[in-house]
Structure formats: structure tokens, C-alpha cells
Amino acid sequence: MHKHGGDIYRNQGVVDYSANINFRGMPESVRQAAKDAIDASVCYPDPQCEELKAAIAEKENVPAEWIFCGNGAADVIFSLVLALKPQKALLPIPSFYEYRQALESVGCQISEILLKEDEAFCLQKRFVNEIPMDTDMVCLCNPNNPTGQLIDREVLEQVADYCQKTDTCLLLDECFHDFLEEGSVHTLLPRLKENPKLFVLRAFTKMYGMAGLRLGYGICSDTELIRRMEQVTQPWNVSVPAQVAGIAAAREQEFVAVSRQMITEQKKLLLAGLEAAGAKVYGSAANYIFFRAAPGFDTRMYRAGFMVRNCGNYDGLTEGFYRIAVRGEADNRAFLQALQELEQREG
């Protein structure tokens, strides 16, 4: 099993910086909706997720029939791959592991494009020319996880155009889109109508603190593909609490705006502290920071009471690369104090 961040069950008594979840937690309306839904959970959930899809459709300004809901973004990825059964796919690395896991589950042949450290792990303009002609699926993450880098808009447009012309599915993972300060600049959501080969992935997990409830969704104007995904997914794949929590979350506009502002402020604090300690920071477009530090950094910080995501198990990375989430001010100052003390002892 691939190791992820956020494993609090085997790492108790430490502050979790390894999971990229909004430090504010769930909005109160979402928490209350999930609690109230327990009484209704004696019944099966709506297998069509009709009310949830309507709420998402209003939030994203798309038709409800373009939406597929799943038990987290990972469930949506697996359902998409199972519906398409691609024979050949292309992945930039490092990136989110579940693309590979889903593709391998259907025997797909995977090609890789390495994101280079000397290019700050950014997807380059040449990428579109490196896509093999017989590729069935391309998976991109924007901003990328774990590197935190955004894909240049021109590059995104070129890849989307290429995939449309070559009948290639483009899975564009925008699960961290809510954290972006200029989100409209970095999404291809408005291009869905004109490009049925584009599949945009989003989730409630990160911004709304719903990692344990599990709720993700995909949007695509190819309604036949959505129908096929609904045929291959498990029945009742989204629970009653997750559905009603998602409906409440879709209406939480102020919570998102305030969270984005608070995270931006706290990110500046962490960035300054990391750079002062000699870390090489690469990406921080969302609510997490990707950086290089001395091997064993995560172990030393763990001993100080902070769990950092060691990114050495990502394809394309080695030991010495790390990712931390942006948390609240008290935690962040304690983290930086521990980091400073660590530097003083070892300096």
C-alpha cells in the first residue's frame, strides 16, 4: 500500500503537517448537516446523488448531468479509468499516486515525463510535443501535488487542444483549486462545453475539512462517459452524511474566501521560516509548501512533535524532498520555533 500523509492513527501525539487539509476544519453548517444526517442513514443514500449534483451544478455553473459524484477524488479517478479502460496513458512525475494505481488496475501501459528539479518541477511547453500519438489518457494535476506548482495557462490550453484533436482523455485534477488566489486564471472549467475530452476533477476534502467523510466529483460534458462511470462504480458509493455535507459545503462561499486569506497570511510566515533555515522552496500555490531540506528532516521534526510528509516515495523524487501543510498561527509558530532550535543544535 502506498504511504500517504495524514496517518494520525499510527502517529498520535504529534501535530500533523503531512495532510493538506484546511486547518480551520469543517464549516459549522457542514458539521451540523453531517450530524443531522445520521438519523436519515437508516435508509440507503440516493444512488443518483440528485440534490448533491444540483448543488454542485449551481456552485460550478455547469449542468447537473455533467457531474459524477464519488467517495472522494480517488473513487472518481478509479471510476473514470474503469469506464474508459485506457491502454496507454501519460503521467508527469512526481504527481498524485492514485492516477498510477487506478491505471495499473486495468492493465494500462504507463509512460512518464519527469518534472525536473532544475526547472523547479514545472511542466514545460515542450510537454505537448512529448505526448505519444497513441496515448489514450493524460493525467495532469493543477496545482500539482506534491510540488505545489501551477501549470502555465498556455501549456494547459495547448494540452487540452491536443487531447481534443487526438481523441485523448485529459484528466485535469483541480482538487486544490479552491485555495488559489486567482482561481479563474488557472482552471479549464469554462472549456468543458467545447471539449468533451476534458474531465475536471474536484473534491470537498481539502477546503471543507471533509477528508473522513470522503466526497469528490468529476465534471465532463461527455454525458455518455458520465453514464458509463455510473454503471461501473459501486452502488450507493456516496453516503447520506457525505451527500448532505456536500450540499451544505457547496453554499459556503464566505468560508472559502476567509480561509484562502488566512492560509495566504500563514503561508508567508512558514515560507520565511523555512528559507531562513536554509530550505529550498519550490512550490506553494495552494495550502501546502514543497521544499528540499537535509535528509532526515522529517525524522528530526517528528521527534520535536511535528509530522512532515516525506516525499521520497513519490515517483521522480528521492530522499530530501518534503511537503508541509499550512496550519494556524499557533501551530506554525511552534513549528518554526522547533525548526530554529533544531538548526541551532545541528548548526
C-alpha positions, 0 to 999 in steps of 0.5 A, a space after each residue: 500500500 502506498 504511504 500517504 500523509 495524514 496517518 494520525 492513527 499510527 502517529 498520535 501525539 504529534 501535530 500533523 503537517 503531512 495532510 493538506 487539509 484546511 486547518 480551520 476544519 469543517 464549516 459549522 453548517 457542514 458539521 451540523 448537516 453531517 450530524 443531522 444526517 445520521 438519523 436519515 442513514 437508516 435508509 440507503 443514500 440516493 444512488 443518483 446523488 440528485 440534490 448533491 449534483 444540483 448543488 454542485 451544478 449551481 456552485 460550478 455553473 455547469 449542468 447537473 448531468 455533467 457531474 459524477 459524484 464519488 467517495 472522494 477524488 480517488 473513487 472518481 479517478 478509479 471510476 473514470 479509468 474503469 469506464 474508459 479502460 485506457 491502454 496507454 496513458 501519460 503521467 508527469 512525475 512526481 504527481 498524485 499516486 492514485 492516477 498510477 494505481 487506478 491505471 495499473 488496475 486495468 492493465 494500462 501501459 504507463 509512460 512518464 515525463 519527469 518534472 525536473 528539479 532544475 526547472 523547479 518541477 514545472 511542466 514545460 511547453 515542450 510537454 505537448 510535443 512529448 505526448 505519444 500519438 497513441 496515448 489514450 489518457 493524460 493525467 495532469 494535476 493543477 496545482 500539482 501535488 506534491 510540488 505545489 506548482 501551477 501549470 502555465 495557462 498556455 501549456 494547459 490550453 495547448 494540452 487540452 487542444 491536443 487531447 481534443 484533436 487526438 481523441 485523448 482523455 485529459 484528466 485535469 485534477 483541480 482538487 486544490 483549486 479552491 485555495 488559489 488566489 486567482 482561481 479563474 486564471 488557472 482552471 479549464 472549467 469554462 472549456 468543458 462545453 467545447 471539449 468533451 475530452 476534458 474531465 475536471 476533477 474536484 473534491 470537498 476534502 481539502 477546503 471543507 475539512 471533509 477528508 473522513 467523510 470522503 466526497 469528490 466529483 468529476 465534471 465532463 460534458 461527455 454525458 455518455 462517459 458520465 453514464 458509463 462511470 455510473 454503471 461501473 462504480 459501486 452502488 450507493 458509493 456516496 453516503 447520506 452524511 457525505 451527500 448532505 455535507 456536500 450540499 451544505 459545503 457547496 453554499 459556503 462561499 464566505 468560508 472559502 474566501 476567509 480561509 484562502 486569506 488566512 492560509 495566504 497570511 500563514 503561508 508567508 510566515 512558514 515560507 520565511 521560516 523555512 528559507 531562513 533555515 536554509 530550505 529550498 522552496 519550490 512550490 506553494 500555490 495552494 495550502 501546502 509548501 514543497 521544499 528540499 531540506 537535509 535528509 532526515 528532516 522529517 525524522 528530526 521534526 517528528 521527534 520535536 512533535 511535528 509530522 512532515 510528509 516525506 516525499 521520497 516515495 513519490 515517483 521522480 523524487 528521492 530522499 530530501 524532498 518534503 511537503 508541509 501543510 499550512 496550519 494556524 498561527 499557533 501551530 506554525 509558530 511552534 513549528 518554526 520555533 522547533 525548526 530554529 532550535 533544531 538548526 541551532 543544535 545541528 548548526 
